[in-house]
Amino acid sequence: MSKICEKCGRGPTIKIFRSHSNIAVKRRQRPNLQGRKINGKRTLICTKCLKTLTKA
């Protein structure tokens, strides 16, 4: 299963996290994907898109 939103195309990004001792660690941040049925088809969409769909 891919980690990409099917509506907006958001995918994982690389972020540099720093500890208290300033050691840099590269991590992948994945979008918060939720499986929902839209028009009878199961899709993976991020919560940002899900929030805008409920507003419309």
LUMDREN-714266 format. One record per residue (C-alpha): residue number from 1; chain; x, y, z. Coordinates in steps of 0.02 Angstrom, whole numbers, plus 50000, padded with zeros to 5 digits. Example, Ala and Ser with C-alpha at 12.3 -4.5 7.8 and 13.67 -1.06 7.14 Angstrom:
<nodes>
<node><seq>1</seq><mol>A</mol><u>50615</u><v>49775</v><w>50390</w></node>
<node><seq>2</seq><mol>A</mol><u>50684</u><v>49947</v><w>50357</w></node>
</nodes>
This chain:
<nodes>
<node><seq>1</seq><mol>A</mol><u>50000</u><v>50000</v><w>50000</w></node>
<node><seq>2</seq><mol>A</mol><u>50072</u><v>50169</v><w>49952</w></node>
<node><seq>3</seq><mol>A</mol><u>50094</u><v>50309</v><w>50077</w></node>
<node><seq>4</seq><mol>A</mol><u>50026</u><v>50444</v><w>49960</w></node>
<node><seq>5</seq><mol>A</mol><u>49861</u><v>50536</v><w>49970</w></node>
<node><seq>6</seq><mol>A</mol><u>49755</u><v>50494</v><w>49818</w></node>
<node><seq>7</seq><mol>A</mol><u>49670</u><v>50665</v><w>49816</w></node>
<node><seq>8</seq><mol>A</mol><u>49809</u><v>50792</v><w>49841</w></node>
<node><seq>9</seq><mol>A</mol><u>49965</u><v>50687</v><w>49812</w></node>
<node><seq>10</seq><mol>A</mol><u>50048</u><v>50721</v><w>49980</w></node>
<node><seq>11</seq><mol>A</mol><u>50182</u><v>50594</v><w>50019</w></node>
<node><seq>12</seq><mol>A</mol><u>50318</u><v>50563</v><w>50147</w></node>
<node><seq>13</seq><mol>A</mol><u>50445</u><v>50701</v><w>50178</w></node>
<node><seq>14</seq><mol>A</mol><u>50619</u><v>50695</v><w>50253</w></node>
<node><seq>15</seq><mol>A</mol><u>50643</u><v>50799</v><w>50410</w></node>
<node><seq>16</seq><mol>A</mol><u>50796</u><v>50827</v><w>50518</w></node>
<node><seq>17</seq><mol>A</mol><u>50756</u><v>50805</v><w>50702</w></node>
<node><seq>18</seq><mol>A</mol><u>50878</u><v>50867</v><w>50832</w></node>
<node><seq>19</seq><mol>A</mol><u>50899</u><v>50797</v><w>51006</w></node>
<node><seq>20</seq><mol>A</mol><u>50939</u><v>50897</v><w>51162</w></node>
<node><seq>21</seq><mol>A</mol><u>51125</u><v>50870</v><w>51127</w></node>
<node><seq>22</seq><mol>A</mol><u>51098</u><v>50940</v><w>50949</w></node>
<node><seq>23</seq><mol>A</mol><u>51130</u><v>50774</v><w>50862</w></node>
<node><seq>24</seq><mol>A</mol><u>51044</u><v>50774</v><w>50691</w></node>
<node><seq>25</seq><mol>A</mol><u>50940</u><v>50623</v><w>50641</w></node>
<node><seq>26</seq><mol>A</mol><u>50851</u><v>50610</v><w>50473</w></node>
<node><seq>27</seq><mol>A</mol><u>50674</u><v>50540</v><w>50488</w></node>
<node><seq>28</seq><mol>A</mol><u>50531</u><v>50513</v><w>50368</w></node>
<node><seq>29</seq><mol>A</mol><u>50369</u><v>50599</v><w>50413</w></node>
<node><seq>30</seq><mol>A</mol><u>50220</u><v>50514</v><w>50334</w></node>
<node><seq>31</seq><mol>A</mol><u>50051</u><v>50598</v><w>50308</w></node>
<node><seq>32</seq><mol>A</mol><u>49906</u><v>50541</v><w>50416</w></node>
<node><seq>33</seq><mol>A</mol><u>49814</u><v>50431</v><w>50289</w></node>
<node><seq>34</seq><mol>A</mol><u>49640</u><v>50363</v><w>50320</w></node>
<node><seq>35</seq><mol>A</mol><u>49546</u><v>50236</v><w>50216</w></node>
<node><seq>36</seq><mol>A</mol><u>49373</u><v>50301</v><w>50168</w></node>
<node><seq>37</seq><mol>A</mol><u>49242</u><v>50257</v><w>50039</w></node>
<node><seq>38</seq><mol>A</mol><u>49209</u><v>50401</v><w>49920</w></node>
<node><seq>39</seq><mol>A</mol><u>49081</u><v>50374</v><w>49782</w></node>
<node><seq>40</seq><mol>A</mol><u>49083</u><v>50186</v><w>49817</w></node>
<node><seq>41</seq><mol>A</mol><u>49271</u><v>50170</v><w>49794</w></node>
<node><seq>42</seq><mol>A</mol><u>49394</u><v>50142</v><w>49937</w></node>
<node><seq>43</seq><mol>A</mol><u>49529</u><v>50277</v><w>49937</w></node>
<node><seq>44</seq><mol>A</mol><u>49672</u><v>50328</v><w>50050</w></node>
<node><seq>45</seq><mol>A</mol><u>49659</u><v>50514</v><w>50087</w></node>
<node><seq>46</seq><mol>A</mol><u>49749</u><v>50622</v><w>50214</w></node>
<node><seq>47</seq><mol>A</mol><u>49655</u><v>50699</v><w>50358</w></node>
<node><seq>48</seq><mol>A</mol><u>49680</u><v>50873</v><w>50285</w></node>
<node><seq>49</seq><mol>A</mol><u>49581</u><v>50823</v><w>50129</w></node>
<node><seq>50</seq><mol>A</mol><u>49454</u><v>50729</v><w>50235</w></node>
<node><seq>51</seq><mol>A</mol><u>49423</u><v>50887</v><w>50336</w></node>
<node><seq>52</seq><mol>A</mol><u>49393</u><v>50991</v><w>50179</w></node>
<node><seq>53</seq><mol>A</mol><u>49274</u><v>50858</v><w>50109</w></node>
<node><seq>54</seq><mol>A</mol><u>49165</u><v>50866</v><w>50264</w></node>
<node><seq>55</seq><mol>A</mol><u>49157</u><v>51057</v><w>50252</w></node>
<node><seq>56</seq><mol>A</mol><u>49093</u><v>51054</v><w>50072</w></node>
</nodes>
